[in-house]
Amino acid sequence: MQSLLRTRLPLFLAVFIDIFSFGLMYPLIVGMFHSGWVAQVYSPAWRDIFLSLAFSLFPVGMFFGASLLGDLSDALGRRRTLMICMTGLAAGYGLMWGSVELRLVWLFLAGRLVSGLMAGTGAIAQAAMMDSAPSDQRAGAMAQVTLVNTVGFVAGPAIGGVLGHLDFRLPLGLALLLCLVTLITLWAATFAGDGPKRKFEFDWRGPFLLFWRMRSRPALISPVLAFFLFQFGYMVYYTFILIEMQQHYGFTTAEIGLFSMVMGGGFVIGTLFGYKVARQLLGADMQVAIVGLGVCGILVALAALPLPAWAQVALTLVIATSNILAFVTLLAAIASAVGETEQGWALGVGNASVALAVFAAGLLSSLLSIVSSDAFQILGGLLILSAIVPTRRLTTMTGKKAVATS
């Protein structure tokens, strides 16, 4: 039991930090760039440009870092790669902490890029857990991973918002501390069968080659296109609803964090109950995906209406719940579009499309001074609804029930 705990504890921590740190930063960024020191030092035009970079540099790093980390994992082993990730993440949060201390926005942007490059530790940790668990215990191990992800979904925004309301350095310091604790537990851990598998060879074109290979897999194009449009639309909503709640509803950084926590609660409801109920009522996965996209897209567009704050809170809960219906089924469609030997690569394409969606949504925030956040909410809803078109082209969907692992 003690040996099992020593093996899995650092992996649980790595999975937790991966999702926790993503949610932690959004309330902090919105608060810091709209009511904190960045808004005080820079003009609105420059502030919007820096806000766009703060949102988009992380997925740029994640887009290239995912390929780098995969190569490192094969060449150095998973434990060593995770240790490199934790060191890099700690450095990234250290840069961002220093930016608040010194009021240097370029340090914050550098920290976002570094943390993006070192993100994606969750996938490596999950793979290491699957390697270390006997075949009859893997389902239980994945259930534990799902639980850790769920906790991270809810805890990240809440802690980031509440601590950021007190002092912008506090959530950054907490993230830095968690990275160092995880690094220490990884250093003391041993993973069975973990070691170098091949020589390290990194090709910067790796992320682009993921998509290039799709030309010979036409069955993959429709589900990937649908997934990208859906994720792009949702990230537009996620980015601009937080700005809307701060600018138009007067939410503090703490309240933005709690608002994001409600959104995380919707993901939890959708993961634990929503998909199962929809699958029982609608039967085919394609129908679940279409209904999820339709409900999510319409509600995201409705968020542009002049609703009271409580209605926006209730709306984001339902939006997040319906999001899971499309998320799970479209990922299943991506995996089922290729053979078993290529499913890992296909899901890698899906992850890369998420990074592109986050990047594109972040870039749009530079237009806030000339385009209202309400217009972006409508755009987000239309993008999600447009994903129904390639979804309807899918001739087959996996016959098995998809399992949400994030």
Secondary structure as GFF3:
##gff-version 3
##sequence-region A 1 406
A	DSSP	alpha_helix	2	34	.	.	.	ID=ss1
A	DSSP	alpha_helix	37	41	.	.	.	ID=ss2
A	DSSP	alpha_helix	44	76	.	.	.	ID=ss3
A	DSSP	alpha_helix	78	102	.	.	.	ID=ss4
A	DSSP	alpha_helix	105	117	.	.	.	ID=ss5
A	DSSP	alpha_helix	121	132	.	.	.	ID=ss6
A	DSSP	three_ten_helix	135	137	.	.	.	ID=ss7
A	DSSP	alpha_helix	138	166	.	.	.	ID=ss8
A	DSSP	alpha_helix	169	188	.	.	.	ID=ss9
A	DSSP	alpha_helix	206	212	.	.	.	ID=ss10
A	DSSP	three_ten_helix	213	216	.	.	.	ID=ss11
A	DSSP	three_ten_helix	218	220	.	.	.	ID=ss12
A	DSSP	alpha_helix	221	247	.	.	.	ID=ss13
A	DSSP	alpha_helix	253	269	.	.	.	ID=ss14
A	DSSP	pi_helix	270	274	.	.	.	ID=ss15
A	DSSP	alpha_helix	275	282	.	.	.	ID=ss16
A	DSSP	alpha_helix	285	302	.	.	.	ID=ss17
A	DSSP	alpha_helix	309	336	.	.	.	ID=ss18
A	DSSP	three_ten_helix	340	342	.	.	.	ID=ss19
A	DSSP	alpha_helix	343	364	.	.	.	ID=ss20
A	DSSP	three_ten_helix	365	367	.	.	.	ID=ss21
A	DSSP	alpha_helix	373	386	.	.	.	ID=ss22
A	DSSP	alpha_helix	388	392	.	.	.	ID=ss23
###
